[in-house]
Amino acid sequence: MDVGYGDAFREPLRLGDPGIQAQAEGRYRLIPWPAAPARYWRVQQERPDRTWKTLFLLDWIPRQLQEFEPMCRFHQTSPASRLTRLRLCSLATPSGRITLTASANGSVFKWIETTPEGRRERLLKDEKEYEHLLACAFGIRLPTTSSAPERKMARPTAAPTEARQLSSKPDPKPYPAVPE
């Protein structure tokens, strides 16, 4: 199983295996959800204090690709989505992950390194340092034809009718609350 879950597992997890599955990023397990073990399993990640955090609930019902389109559209266009409110660049490394972020208004820039030893965050001085790290660590160079304030993150937005549909449509397949 692989869902592209940020700084969680990089290699697919073995479905139906309730044992601990170790990877470079940490240890994971899939645990049947007691109320409906044939349908739902909790995907958990071990925390540094050796407790387990539920990342999400896995539903065994097969899905069609088009069933994911509304949430993909939400994450790409909605002002309520975290992904449209900041600039974010993240890359898995042999020892963890590096992440570069900037707030939507360009006032806060961060460099984040995540390793098995933990997470370290560093505030950057300015947009110039942000662009330097973007180029050096990720190979991304922003156009130099415009000044930094003009290169602020573009914010795609859903058309008003689409936004209403996304926010007011009831979920046709309600899911149980995810227990910790």
C-alpha positions in Angstrom: 0.0 0.0 0.0 1.3 3.4 -0.9 -0.7 6.7 -0.6 2.0 9.3 -1.0 1.7 10.4 2.7 4.3 13.1 3.1 7.0 12.2 5.5 5.6 8.7 6.4 6.6 5.5 4.7 8.3 5.5 1.3 8.1 1.8 0.5 4.6 0.2 0.1 3.4 -1.4 3.3 2.3 -5.1 3.1 -1.5 -5.3 3.2 -3.0 -7.6 5.7 0.2 -7.9 7.7 -0.4 -6.8 11.3 3.2 -7.1 12.2 5.6 -4.1 12.5 7.1 -3.0 9.2 10.4 -1.2 9.6 11.6 1.4 7.1 14.3 4.1 7.1 11.7 6.7 8.1 10.4 4.7 11.0 8.2 1.7 12.0 4.7 1.2 10.8 1.9 -1.3 11.4 -1.6 -2.1 10.1 -4.0 -2.9 12.8 -7.6 -4.2 12.2 -10.2 -1.7 13.5 -12.1 -3.5 16.2 -15.6 -2.3 15.2 -15.2 -3.6 11.6 -12.0 -5.6 11.2 -13.0 -7.0 7.8 -13.4 -3.6 6.3 -11.1 -1.1 8.1 -7.5 -1.2 9.3 -5.6 1.6 11.1 -2.3 2.6 9.5 -0.1 3.6 12.4 3.4 5.1 12.8 5.6 4.6 15.9 6.4 7.9 17.7 9.7 8.6 19.3 8.2 7.8 22.8 7.3 4.3 21.4 3.6 5.0 21.3 1.6 4.5 18.1 -0.1 7.3 16.1 -2.9 6.5 13.7 -2.2 8.1 10.4 -5.4 7.1 8.6 -8.0 4.5 8.4 -7.7 2.1 5.4 -10.9 1.0 3.8 -10.6 -2.4 2.0 -13.4 -1.6 -0.5 -11.9 -1.2 -4.0 -12.2 2.3 -5.4 -12.3 3.8 -8.9 -9.8 6.6 -9.8 -12.6 9.1 -10.4 -13.7 8.7 -6.8 -10.6 10.6 -5.7 -11.1 13.6 -8.1 -13.2 15.8 -5.7 -10.5 15.6 -3.0 -7.7 16.1 -5.5 -9.5 19.2 -6.8 -10.0 20.4 -3.2 -6.3 20.0 -2.3 -5.2 21.8 -5.5 -7.7 24.7 -5.5 -9.5 25.3 -2.3 -8.4 28.2 0.0 -9.2 25.9 2.9 -6.5 23.4 1.7 -3.1 23.7 3.4 -1.4 23.1 0.0 -2.8 26.3 -1.4 -1.9 28.4 1.6 1.9 28.0 1.5 4.8 27.2 -0.8 6.1 23.7 -0.1 8.9 21.7 -1.5 9.8 18.4 0.1 12.2 15.6 -0.9 12.9 12.2 0.7 16.6 11.7 1.4 18.5 8.5 2.4 18.3 9.6 6.0 14.8 11.2 6.1 13.4 14.2 4.4 14.2 17.9 3.7 11.4 20.4 3.3 11.4 24.1 2.3 8.3 26.2 3.1 7.2 29.8 2.7 4.0 31.3 4.0 1.6 32.4 1.3 2.4 36.1 2.0 6.1 35.4 1.9 6.8 36.6 5.4 8.0 33.3 7.0 10.5 30.9 5.3 11.6 27.6 6.9 14.1 24.9 6.3 13.1 21.5 7.9 15.3 18.4 8.2 13.7 15.2 9.4 15.9 12.2 10.3 15.4 9.2 12.6 16.9 11.3 15.4 14.1 13.9 15.0 13.0 17.1 13.3 15.0 20.3 13.1 13.5 23.6 11.9 15.4 26.7 11.0 13.9 30.1 10.1 15.5 31.6 7.0 16.5 35.2 6.7 14.7 36.1 3.6 13.4 35.2 0.1 17.0 35.3 -1.2 18.1 32.5 1.2 14.9 30.6 0.4 15.6 30.8 -3.4 19.2 29.7 -2.8 18.1 26.6 -0.9 15.4 25.9 -3.5 18.1 25.9 -6.2 20.8 24.0 -4.3 18.7 21.4 -2.6 15.9 20.8 -5.1 17.4 22.1 -8.4 14.5 24.6 -8.8 15.3 28.0 -10.1 12.6 30.7 -10.1 12.5 33.1 -13.1 14.8 36.1 -12.6 12.8 38.4 -14.9 10.5 39.6 -12.1 11.2 40.8 -8.6 10.5 38.5 -5.6 7.2 40.2 -4.6 5.8 39.6 -8.0 6.7 35.8 -7.8 4.4 35.2 -4.8 2.7 31.9 -4.9 -0.1 31.7 -7.4 -3.3 30.7 -5.7 -5.6 28.7 -8.0 -9.2 28.9 -6.8 -12.3 26.9 -7.6 -15.1 28.5 -9.4 -17.8 29.6 -6.9 -20.2 26.8 -7.9 -17.4 24.2 -7.7 -16.4 25.5 -4.2 -20.0 25.2 -3.0 -20.3 21.7 -4.4 -17.1 20.6 -2.7 -18.1 22.0 0.7 -21.8 21.2 0.8 -21.9 17.7 -0.8 -22.4 15.0 1.9 -20.0 12.2 1.8 -21.8 9.3 0.1 -19.6 6.8 2.0 -19.3 8.0 5.6 -16.2 6.7 7.4 -15.9 6.1 11.2 -13.9 8.4 13.3 -10.2 7.4 13.4 -9.1 6.4 16.9 -5.6 7.2 18.1 
